[in-house]
Amino acid sequence: MEENKNQKNSNAIKNPDEWTTGDEPLTGAQESYLKTLAAEAGEELDENLTKAEASKKIDELQHKTGRGLDKED
């Protein structure tokens, strides 16, 4: 059962550069969260990001603000 869980999780995280919709504009949810993270980090938000760029920026700001889900970093 643990093996199935690991296989499922390995497919759940995909590099944003490989997303088929990565070139589309960021979503409303991404924009909202980025605004919150950018404000906490004291950074300006580029609202013209793609979905993939927004995802990467979220990861960066989560790490910077300590809001990231992965506390091992």
TISE-114376 format. One record per residue: x negated, y, z of N, C-alpha, C in turn. Coordinates in steps of 0.001 Angstrom, whole numbers, plus 500000, padded with zeros to 6 digits. Each point is the difference from the previous one (the first is absolute). Example, Ala and Ser with C-alpha at 12.3 -4.5 7.8 and 13.67 -1.06 7.14 Angstrom:
2
486810494310507800500890501190500000499100501200500000500350501050499280499180501190500060500770501090500730
This chain:
73
499179498814500000500821501186500000499131501256500000498904499995500758499085501145500034499421500264498612499712498928499263499452500150498654500984500729499089501281499672500070501013500669499195500090501475500346499887500316501267500050501385500447498827500782499413498812499431500032498825500662499457500102500187498498500534499020499286500175500126498562500989501114499680501079500074500738501001501040499777499391501372500232499256500163501082499391501278500323498930500399498997499305499044499420498950500331499053500575500637498737501225499703499666500644500593498837500699501307500336500187500274501266500750501176500409499190501283499831498689499915500063499157501179499894499305499962498647500332500982499174499426500066498666499331501364499831498857500008499392499269501230499746500878500964499199500172501235500475500837500959499270499564500223498553498718499809499720499514500143498622500587498939499075500527498915500578500565498913499205501526500059499912500624500983500637501466500109499960500460500339498588501049499331499551500537500311498671500708501345499989500470500461501146500679501298500083499122501051500672498713499728500114499088500894500705499863501377499395500274500128498700499878501293499325501241500876500163501059499436500573501223500782500205499791500998501132500812501062500041499879500972501100500247499339501351499394500580501037500194499451501337501476499990500356500375499101500881501399499878500404500324501031501071501266500193500252500428500914501045499498499575501363500015498700500244499515499488501277498502500254500153499244499789498932498565500255500053499737501483500267500729500851499300499804501444500154500295500449501431501089499503500555500374500357501360498930499565501002499552498765499872498994499482500922498673500729499815499643500274498747498761500729499737500036501399500604501146500657499943500127501332500609499719499923501497500550498978500647499779499820501436498529499737500291499408499071499264498600499652500219499073501177499691500262500703498900499158501134499614500052501096501064501189500261500532500135501009501050499194499597501227500079498737500395499251499513501155498492500059499766499593499769498753498575499996499663499478501396499671500905500971499922499595501359499659499576500141498549500636499232499120499658500022498580501179500491499167499685500520498833501024500382499033500425498745499233501257499952499599500517498855499257500153500345498531499434499182499147500196500113498556501267499234499659501059500708499663501288499362499735500101499430498589498928500088499223499997499479498634499290498654499903499909499288501105499348498696500008500873498942499340499353498964499491500723498829499516500288499096501195500813498975499766500277499030501066498708499378500523499124499620499099498743499362500400499114500968500770499878501232499507499190501003500689500577500306501383501324500079500081500660500270501274499730498882500992500039498761499541499729498872500867498590500070500573499040500325499152498620500119500450499844501146500990500675501114499733499916501154500891500641499681501347501097499257499984500635499570501253499014499174500809499337499043499372499006499172500703498906500877500604499507500944499218498933500895500455500450500829501208501202500583499905500487500854501082500406499194501231500492498788499795500308499148501139498722499720500788498949499712499281498721499734500659499520501256500724500107501137499342499532501264500571500795500402501239501306499758499983500855500416501110500189498921501060499531498786499717500184498908500950501376499372499934500754500295498946501345499441499851500006498688499231498884499555499518499952498786499193500462498777500770500555499063499279500472498767500605498853499074500395498894500098499282498853499136500258499084500693500995500077499613501238499230500652501064498568499477500094499609499060499126498654499427500038498971500937499403500412500949499161499047500912499331499332500937500968
